[in-house]
Amino acid sequence: MKLFDVYPINEITITKARGSYVWDDKGDQYLDLYGGHAVISIGHNHPHWVERIEDQLEKIAFYSNSIRIPLQQQLAEKLGKISGKEDYQLFLCNSGAEANENALKLASFHNGRKKVVAFTKSFHGRTSLAVAATDNKNLVAPVNETGNVMFLPFNDEEALVECFKTNGSEISSVIIEGIQGVGGINVADDSFLKKIRSLCDEYGAVYIADSVQCGYGRTGKFFSHDFAGVNADIYTMAKGMGNGFPVAGIIVAPNIKPRHFILGTTFGGNHLACVAALAVLEVIEKEKLMGNAVMIGKYLREELSAIPELKNVRGRGLMIGFDTPEELKDLKKNLLTNHKIFTGEAKPNVIRLLPSLALKKKDAEQFIESLKEEIHQILSPTSVNLT
Ligand SMILES: Cc1ncc(COP(=O)(O)O)c(C=O)c1O
């Protein structure tokens, strides 16, 4: 059997990983500033995470939600404490798309409405409604097409107010990333998120904060939406939550009440997923990784802003993007091939940095040095490389 070919891939086989490094089958070491798409939060194979999972494996790996799983309550309490949302309610699932799908569905159950407001350049996942709320026609199959999603320009308060004036009584939810990831690292304005909050309050709509990529401490606050100083009704999370173990969830404000069977999952919240997620929170807290994300992120943004060839350096904490001009279109590829550094991208010309929150200063320095060297090499290819 062949693999179903849906991914353009790098021909690299990774066989070992630790911290911010991975090694391929030839023994070559790579610096990972991509984290497998923002997934590696506390560092590859963190010893505490490995130990927690191994210990749990010896006991029980999985049972479904038909029994009480005390680890889920432990996770809810820890998550409430670290995120400052102690009065919220946790529902666990398995992926970012599933988290958003559940959030949109729950909002609709809650207020009995159908319309969803989403924004240009959004990415919310590939399941039915999540993909319908994703601003990329190529990903939406005919069966996912719905008249229920309205796309508005990102950060445009006037358009938002107008939309609510016209459709307010029909709008079930507004879904927005605190920082758009796939869309190219676009930070939602604090005033825009405040406006979403106040309009949702006024019209009885649900504010859904998609924190799948920008959440879990990556920006220095647990949820990047929190920079705006207002709460969302539902936060969705995945990626960094398990540091590579598939686990996701939504947290739900206390005014949204649960009913049996409106949401459900076979695998969500299993024993192994819970310990992986607990281990991540324990390490984030113990190693003060949100503070590290702020510090290393600031260093990186300052250094990147001082490189004249790179434009529009942006982001928060360790979620950083910058534009590359046409002459540097091979920069990302060359960083990987010539310097063994993984970075991310967003079409057409954005480089995205999504490293582990434990990224060390020396690794950030190495990246900046390699980046400058590669830019110099691309722009003056005949010069001799002395390093
Ligand atoms: C903001 C955002 N939401 C949702 C998703 C979907 O997550 P998953 O791939 O785990 O379904 C992603 C994935 O990149 C994302 O970046």
The ligand as a Gaussian input file, in Angstrom:
#p B3LYP/6-31G(d) Opt

LIG

0 1
 C       -5.253000      28.349000      14.876000
 C       -5.464000      26.911000      14.534000
 N       -6.656000      26.345000      14.780000
 C       -6.892000      25.053000      14.508000
 C       -5.922000      24.250000      13.950000
 C       -6.221000      22.813000      13.647000
 O       -5.531000      21.983000      14.523000
 P       -5.341000      20.420000      14.194000
 O       -4.401000      20.332000      13.054000
 O       -4.788000      19.855000      15.478000
 O       -6.678000      19.884000      13.879000
 C       -4.656000      24.786000      13.672000
 C       -3.613000      23.978000      13.041000
 O       -2.658000      24.444000      12.483000
 C       -4.425000      26.154000      13.964000
 O       -3.265000      26.725000      13.683000

